[in-house]
Amino acid sequence: MSLIARDDRRPPATRIAVTSGKGGVGKTSLTVNLAVAMARLGHRVGIIDADFALGNIDVMLGLTPEDHLGAVLDGVKTVGEITLDGPSGVRVIPAGSGVRALAAIDHEKWPRLIEAIDEAGRDLDFLLFDTATGVSDNVLDLIALTDYVLVVTSFEPAAVVDAYAVIKLVTAGDAAKPIGVVVNAARDAEEGGLVFRQISLAADRFLGRTLRYEGHVLEDRSVKDSGLAQMPLVGSDVAGPASRDIRRLACRLTSARPFGAGPWPSTPAGRGPSAVAEAPQCA
């Protein structure tokens, strides 16, 4: 059972942007499985497919939406009318696929989007934004609406460089925005730590900021298999290393949730792979 009280004094949903500079690093798969892992810890969780023109959260979960966020932005539907029930009670707000009009949200639709986001998170504990890849205005403007940014990268050099680019631009928009890094599809813990140190050193030297290391997710064939089956890995009968790592990540993030108004808990200077904070129940 969640330790978060669910009454009128309960704080609004904590918004987490899951983003990446480069495609192919497993961002959407991680978002889906992270949401399910959070829900299985007893929290109310939702996902907004924030890749508005090329959304595929519904595809990954084998869901068939009758409409998508574009209908909400057009004023035709409410968020509640398009929301889907996903695994473990996760609520899914689907986006369009191949909808050119959603590639860039104009000034007229932006207030409707903000209202839709507020409505989507009204009775949730966590609302995850699966952003589009890259650093478009849509992505950066959405990130500005969140409490925490989780940058997903891999060991591939291009992914590391692009992850730093995302961090640089987010920092330019809001130097106080807390940012965490997850190294996905790592061969081992050492590889994950190495990737984080590369990004962290650059951020410290050139941006003057400290990043949170949220850990790594080990490379695991089961992740691809679950994607092909259109089912989340977390909660399935497969108890592979990736599932374990994602559950630990979910536990760390839910344990760090601020109560009431306030920023994400600050990170001690110098935090890195050797000092990933674990709540006792996350071990």
N, C-alpha and C positions, 0 to 999 in steps of 0.2 A: 504494500500500500504506500502511496506517495505521502511524504511528510508535509507536503504543501497544502495549507488549508484551502478549501474550496468554498469560500463565502464571499460576501460583498467586499470584504477587506483584502481579498486575494489580489496580488499585484497583476498587472496585465501580462500577457504572454511575452516571454523573453524571445526576441527576434535574433536569429542566427543566420547570417548569409554564408552559404557554402559556395565558394567560388574558386576559379582557377584561371591562370593566364593562358594555358595551353589545353587544347582538347586532347582526349585520349588518356587522361590521368585517372579516370574512374570517379569523377566528381559526382555524377548523378547516382551511380550505384552506391557510393558512400552515403549520399544524402538519404536515399531510401532506407538503407539498412540502419543508419544512425537513428532515423525517426522511429523505426520499428523497435530498436533496442531501447530507446527512451520510453516508448509506450509500454514496453514490457517491464520497465522499472516502476510503473504505476502512474506515469505522467500523461496528461492530455496533450497530444502532439498533432500538429498539422504541417503540411508541406504546401507551399505555393510554388508552382512550376513557373519560375520567373524567367525562363527562356521563352518569352512570349510568342515568338514566331516559329520556333522549332522545339516546342515542348515534347517531352517523351516520358515523363514520370508515369502517366497512365499506361503507356505501352510496357514499361518495365514491370508494372504490377498486374498486367493483364486486365486492366479496367477499360470500360467502354463508355466514355462520357457522351452525353447527349448534347452538351454545349460546353463552352470554355470561357476563359476570362474575358475574351473579346466581347462577349455578349453583355458582361457586366459593365465594361468600359463604354459600351454603346447605350447603356441604360435600359437594356431589354430584359436582363435577368438580375437577380440578386446573388450574392455570394452563396447563400444557403441553397439556392436552387441549382447551382452547378457543382456543389461540393460532393465528392464521392467518398464512400466508406472504404478505406483500405485495410490491409492486414493489421491485426492487433489494435484496431480502433483508430488508426492514423487517418486523419482527414486529408483529402487531397483536393486542391484547387487546381484543375488542369488548365494548361495553356493551349493555344492553337498550334497547328503544325502546317507550315507552308503558308501562313497568313501574312502577306506582305504588310498589311496595314498595322500589324503589331510589332514590326521590326523596330519602330521608333514611336514612342508614346508622345503625342503632342501636348501642348499646354492645356488644351481643352479637356483631355482625358486624364491628365495627371491627377487632378483633385479627386476624380472618381476612383483612381487606383489607390490613392492614400486612404480613402474612405473604405474601399474594399478590404484593404489590408487590416485596418482597424477592426472591421466587422469579423474578419476571419479569425483574428486572435482574441476575440472578446472573452471566450470561456475556455481558452487553452492555457497550458503552462509554457509550451514552447511552440514557436512558429518558425519553421526552417524555410529559407528562400534558396531554391536551387537556381542560381543565376545562369545566364548565358556565359559562355567562355569568352574571355578577353576583357577589354577595358572600354567598352562603348559607353556613351552617356547614360543609356538605360541602366547598365550594370552599376556604374558609379553612383547614380542617383538613388538606386534601390539600396545599395550598401549604406548610404547616408541615413536611411530609415531604420537601420538595424542596430542592435545593441552590441553585437560581436561579429567579427569576420573570421571565418575559418577558411584559410587558403590551402587548397589541396594541390600537392605537387608529387613528383616522382623523382627517381634518380637520374632520369634523362637530362642532359645539360640544358636543352632548350626549355624544358619544363621548369628547371630551377631558375633560369634567367627570367622567364615570363612570370613566375611566381613573385620574384622580387619586383618586377615592373608593376604588378598589381598592388603590392604593398606600398610602393613609392607613390602611386597615384592616390590610393586611399589616404595615405598620410598627408599628401598635399591638400586634400579636401578637409581632413579633420585629423590633426596631429595627435589628438587624444583618443582616437578610436582604437579600442583594444583589438589586436589581431593575433590569431593563433595559426599555427602551421601543422598540418598532418602530412606525413610522407606516405603515400600509398604505394602498394605493390613493391614494398621493400624486400630485398632478399634476406635481410636480418636486421637486428636492432642497430648494429654498427653502421650499416648503410643509411638507415633512417637518421641516426644521429649526425652523420657526416653531412647529409643534405641540409639538415636544419642549421648546423654550424655555419655552412657556407652562406646561407641566406641571412642568418642572425648577425654574423660579423659585418656583412655589407650594410644591413639596416642600422646597426649601431654606429658604424663609421660614417656613413653618408647621410643617414636620416636622423641620427641621434635618438633612436628609440629602441626599446626592448620588446621582443616578440615572445609570445607564449609558445612553448613546445607542447603540443597535445599528443605527441607520440607518433607511432607508425602503424601501418596495417600491412602485415606480411603478404607477400605474393602467394596466391592460393587459387588453384584451378577451380575450386568450388564456386568462386565468385562469378566466373564466366558461365559455369554450368547453371547457376541459379538465374542469371540474366537470360539465358536461352529459354529457361523454363518459365520466365516471367513471374518469378516468386522471389521474395527476399531471402537472403542467406540466413540472416539472424532469425531464430525461431524455428528453423527447419531441423530436420534430423541430423544434418551435417554439423559436426562440432569441430570444424577446422580452425587453423590459426587465425584466419581473417575474421571469422565470426567472433572469436575470443577478443581480438584486438578492438573490434568495433564496439563490443559490449563494454570494454574498459573505457573507451573514449566517451561513450554515452554516459557512463557513471561519473566520469570526471566533469563533464559539462553540466550535468544535472546537479551535481554537488556544488558547483560554483555559482549556481543561479543566485543573483541578488534578490533579497526580499525587500519589497517596496521600491520606491524610486532610488536610483543610484546607478553608478557605472558598474560594469563587470569588475569583479575583484581585481585589484592591481597585482601585477606580477613582480616578485622580488627581482632586483637587478641581478643579471648573470644567470637567470634560470635557463637550463638547457637540458639535453638528453639525460644527464646524470641526476637531474633533480625534477623529474616529472612528478608533480604533486598528485598523490593518490589519496582519496578519501579511504578510510579503513575498509569500507565495504567494496572498494574497487579493486583491491589486490587480487 
